[in-house]
Amino acid sequence: MGRSEKRELESRLTVLLVRLLKWQYQEVRRGISWELTIVERRLRFVETLEENPGLKSKLDEMLTKAYKFAVIQASRETKIGKNVFPEQCPWLLDQITDDNFYPN
């Protein structure tokens, strides 16, 4: 797989993680719009992964990297200090891609 496909998948994962962090840490702002954004971002991530199955072996590495960037972005967007978020991703990939999973 090429670097551009890997970057695209990491980017999609980062955006999804940002949305999940915002969902968890900004409970009062939750709504149908945010829920639908998570649904859309999940679909885009899963679709990109299905188009590039050779990247499945790199998912753990990508999750670690994407989460670091997601914390920075979520902190910037929410104005919540990045030290409030867990140091490591609190969710498994199976949870992140599960249509019924929304962190509490």
DRENMAR-160387 format. One line per 5 residues: number of its first residue (from 1); their letters; for each residue x, y, z of N, C-alpha, C. Coordinates in Angstrom, 2 decimals, padded with zeros to 5 digits. Layout:
<sites>
NUM = a = X Y Z X Y Z X Y Z ~ ...;
</sites>
This chain:
<sites>
1 = mgrse = 000.84 -001.18 000.00 000.00 000.00 000.00 000.88 001.24 000.00 ~ 000.43 002.24 -000.68 001.19 003.47 -000.77 001.02 004.35 000.46 ~ 001.94 005.29 000.56 001.90 006.20 001.70 000.63 007.06 001.71 ~ 000.16 007.43 000.53 -001.03 008.30 000.49 -002.26 007.57 001.04 ~ -002.39 006.29 000.76 -003.51 005.52 001.30 -003.41 005.40 002.81;
6 = krele = -002.19 005.21 003.29 -001.98 005.12 004.74 -002.31 006.45 005.40 ~ -001.85 007.55 004.80 -002.15 008.88 005.35 -003.66 009.14 005.36 ~ -004.32 008.75 004.29 -005.77 008.96 004.22 -006.49 008.18 005.33 ~ -006.10 006.93 005.53 -006.72 006.12 006.57 -006.44 006.70 007.95 ~ -005.20 007.13 008.19 -004.85 007.75 009.48 -005.65 009.03 009.68;
11 = srltv = -005.81 009.81 008.64 -006.56 011.05 008.73 -008.02 010.77 009.08 ~ -008.59 009.80 008.42 -009.99 009.45 008.69 -010.15 008.95 010.12 ~ -009.18 008.17 010.59 -009.22 007.67 011.96 -009.08 008.83 012.96 ~ -008.19 009.76 012.67 -008.00 010.92 013.55 -009.29 011.71 013.68 ~ -009.94 011.99 012.57 -011.18 012.76 012.59 -012.26 012.02 013.38;
16 = llvrl = -012.36 010.73 013.18 -013.33 009.92 013.92 -013.04 009.98 015.42 ~ -011.78 009.85 015.79 -011.40 009.90 017.20 -011.71 011.27 017.81 ~ -011.48 012.33 017.06 -011.82 013.67 017.56 -013.31 013.73 017.87 ~ -014.13 013.24 016.97 -015.58 013.27 017.18 -015.98 012.45 018.39 ~ -015.35 011.30 018.58 -015.67 010.47 019.75 -015.23 011.14 021.05;
21 = lkwqy = -014.08 011.80 021.02 -013.62 012.53 022.21 -014.57 013.67 022.54 ~ -014.97 014.41 021.52 -015.89 015.52 021.75 -017.23 014.99 022.29 ~ -017.68 013.88 021.77 -018.93 013.27 022.24 -018.81 012.94 023.73 ~ -017.70 012.36 024.11 -017.52 011.94 025.50 -017.34 013.13 026.44 ~ -016.59 014.13 026.03 -016.21 015.21 026.93 -017.07 016.46 026.83;
26 = qevrr = -017.97 016.51 025.88 -018.88 017.64 025.78 -020.33 017.13 025.74 ~ -020.69 016.46 026.79 -021.99 015.81 026.87 -023.16 016.77 026.60 ~ -023.07 017.99 027.08 -024.17 018.95 026.92 -024.35 019.38 025.47 ~ -023.36 019.15 024.63 -023.46 019.58 023.23 -023.88 018.45 022.30 ~ -024.10 017.27 022.86 -024.51 016.14 022.03 -025.85 016.42 021.38;
31 = giswe = -025.98 015.91 020.17 -027.23 016.06 019.45 -027.22 015.18 018.22 ~ -028.30 015.23 017.49 -028.43 014.39 016.30 -027.36 014.73 015.27 ~ -026.99 016.00 015.17 -025.95 016.40 014.21 -024.62 015.73 014.55 ~ -024.27 015.75 015.83 -023.01 015.11 016.23 -023.08 013.61 016.01 ~ -024.22 013.02 016.34 -024.38 011.57 016.15 -024.21 011.20 014.68;
36 = ltive = -024.85 011.96 013.81 -024.75 011.68 012.37 -023.34 011.91 011.85 ~ -022.63 012.87 012.42 -021.24 013.09 012.03 -020.39 011.87 012.39 ~ -020.62 011.31 013.56 -019.88 010.10 013.96 -020.22 008.96 013.02 ~ -021.49 008.79 012.70 -021.91 007.73 011.76 -021.20 007.90 010.43 ~ -021.20 009.13 009.91 -020.54 009.40 008.63 -019.04 009.11 008.69;
41 = rrlrf = -018.38 009.59 009.74 -016.94 009.40 009.86 -016.57 007.93 010.01 ~ -017.41 007.18 010.71 -017.18 005.73 010.80 -017.26 005.08 009.43 ~ -018.30 005.43 008.70 -018.47 004.86 007.36 -017.29 005.18 006.46 ~ -016.81 006.41 006.52 -015.67 006.81 005.68 -014.41 006.04 006.08 ~ -014.20 005.89 007.37 -013.02 005.14 007.83 -013.10 003.68 007.39;
46 = vetle = -014.23 003.05 007.65 -014.39 001.63 007.31 -014.29 001.42 005.80 ~ -014.89 002.32 005.03 -014.83 002.21 003.57 -013.38 002.31 003.08 ~ -012.64 003.25 003.62 -011.23 003.41 003.23 -010.43 002.19 003.61 ~ -010.70 001.63 004.77 -010.00 000.41 005.20 -010.35 -000.76 004.28 ~ -011.60 -000.89 003.91 -012.01 -001.98 003.01 -011.37 -001.84 001.63;
51 = enpgl = -011.15 -000.61 001.20 -010.49 -000.37 -000.09 -008.99 -000.65 -000.03 ~ -008.45 -000.69 001.19 -007.01 -000.90 001.39 -006.77 -001.96 002.46 ~ -007.19 -003.20 002.22 -007.09 -004.24 003.24 -005.65 -004.53 003.68 ~ -004.69 -004.19 002.87 -003.29 -004.40 003.24 -002.85 -003.55 004.42 ~ -003.64 -002.55 004.76 -003.29 -001.67 005.88 -003.79 -002.20 007.23;
56 = kskld = -004.58 -003.27 007.22 -005.11 -003.81 008.47 -004.01 -004.18 009.46 ~ -002.90 -004.64 008.95 -001.80 -005.04 009.84 -001.15 -003.84 010.53 ~ -001.41 -002.64 010.04 -000.82 -001.43 010.61 -001.80 -000.65 011.49 ~ -002.98 -001.19 011.74 -004.01 -000.45 012.45 -003.63 -000.08 013.88 ~ -002.98 -000.98 014.60 -002.59 -000.65 015.98 -001.64 000.53 016.01;
61 = emltk = -000.68 000.51 015.13 000.29 001.62 015.01 -000.42 002.92 014.62 ~ -001.34 002.82 013.67 -002.09 003.99 013.22 -002.97 004.55 014.34 ~ -003.57 003.67 015.12 -004.43 004.12 016.20 -003.64 004.93 017.22 ~ -002.47 004.46 017.56 -001.62 005.18 018.51 -001.28 006.57 017.99 ~ -000.86 006.63 016.74 -000.48 007.91 016.14 -001.69 008.83 015.97;
66 = aykfa = -002.78 008.29 015.45 -003.97 009.09 015.20 -004.55 009.64 016.50 ~ -004.48 008.87 017.56 -005.02 009.33 018.84 -004.25 010.53 019.36 ~ -002.95 010.53 019.22 -002.15 011.67 019.67 -002.59 012.96 018.97 ~ -002.79 012.87 017.67 -003.24 014.03 016.91 -004.69 014.39 017.26 ~ -005.51 013.38 017.51 -006.92 013.62 017.86 -007.04 014.39 019.17;
71 = viqas = -006.19 014.06 020.13 -006.22 014.76 021.42 -005.88 016.24 021.22 ~ -004.89 016.51 020.42 -004.51 017.91 020.16 -005.66 018.65 019.50 ~ -006.25 018.05 018.49 -007.34 018.70 017.77 -008.58 018.85 018.65 ~ -008.92 017.82 019.41 -010.08 017.90 020.29 -009.87 018.97 021.36 ~ -008.67 019.06 021.88 -008.35 020.08 022.87 -008.53 021.48 022.28;
76 = retki = -008.05 021.67 021.08 -008.17 022.96 020.40 -009.65 023.31 020.16 ~ -010.43 022.33 019.70 -011.83 022.59 019.35 -012.73 022.75 020.57 ~ -012.41 022.08 021.67 -013.27 022.12 022.85 -012.80 023.11 023.90 ~ -011.55 023.55 023.78 -010.93 024.40 024.80 -010.74 023.65 026.12 ~ -010.68 022.33 026.04 -010.41 021.47 027.19 -008.92 021.15 027.14;
81 = gknvf = -008.23 021.30 028.25 -006.80 021.01 028.28 -006.50 019.58 027.83 ~ -005.47 019.42 027.02 -005.18 018.08 026.49 -004.81 017.09 027.58 ~ -004.40 017.58 028.74 -004.07 016.67 029.85 -005.32 016.05 030.48 ~ -006.51 016.55 030.12 -007.76 015.99 030.62 -008.08 014.68 029.91 ~ -007.70 014.58 028.66 -007.96 013.38 027.87 -007.00 012.27 028.27;
86 = peqcp = -007.43 011.01 028.16 -006.52 009.91 028.47 -005.26 009.96 027.61 ~ -004.16 009.54 028.18 -002.88 009.55 027.47 -002.89 008.58 026.29 ~ -003.55 007.45 026.47 -003.66 006.45 025.40 -005.12 006.30 025.03 ~ -005.37 005.89 023.82 -006.74 005.73 023.34 -007.51 004.77 024.27 ~ -008.63 005.21 024.78 -009.39 004.38 025.72 -010.29 003.35 025.04;
91 = wlldq = -010.31 003.34 023.72 -011.21 002.45 023.01 -010.44 001.48 022.11 ~ -011.01 000.33 021.93 -010.47 -000.66 021.00 -010.98 -000.34 019.59 ~ -010.27 -000.79 018.59 -010.71 -000.56 017.21 -012.10 -001.12 016.96 ~ -012.41 -002.26 017.59 -013.74 -002.84 017.43 -014.82 -001.89 017.95 ~ -014.53 -001.18 019.03 -015.49 -000.21 019.55 -015.59 001.00 018.63;
96 = itddn = -014.46 001.48 018.20 -014.42 002.68 017.35 -015.23 002.48 016.08 ~ -015.22 001.28 015.54 -015.93 001.00 014.28 -017.32 000.42 014.50 ~ -017.71 000.21 015.74 -019.03 -000.36 016.06 -020.11 000.72 015.92 ~ -021.08 000.48 015.06 -022.14 001.45 014.80 -022.94 001.82 016.05 ~ -022.94 000.97 017.04 -023.72 001.22 018.25 -022.89 001.81 019.39;
101 = fypn = -021.62 002.05 019.17 -020.76 002.55 020.25 -020.69 004.06 020.25 ~ -021.03 004.62 021.41 -020.87 006.05 021.68 -020.32 006.14 023.10 ~ -019.13 006.70 023.27 -018.53 006.71 024.61 -019.33 007.59 025.58 ~ -019.30 007.17 026.84 -019.99 007.94 027.88 -019.00 008.57 028.81;
</sites>
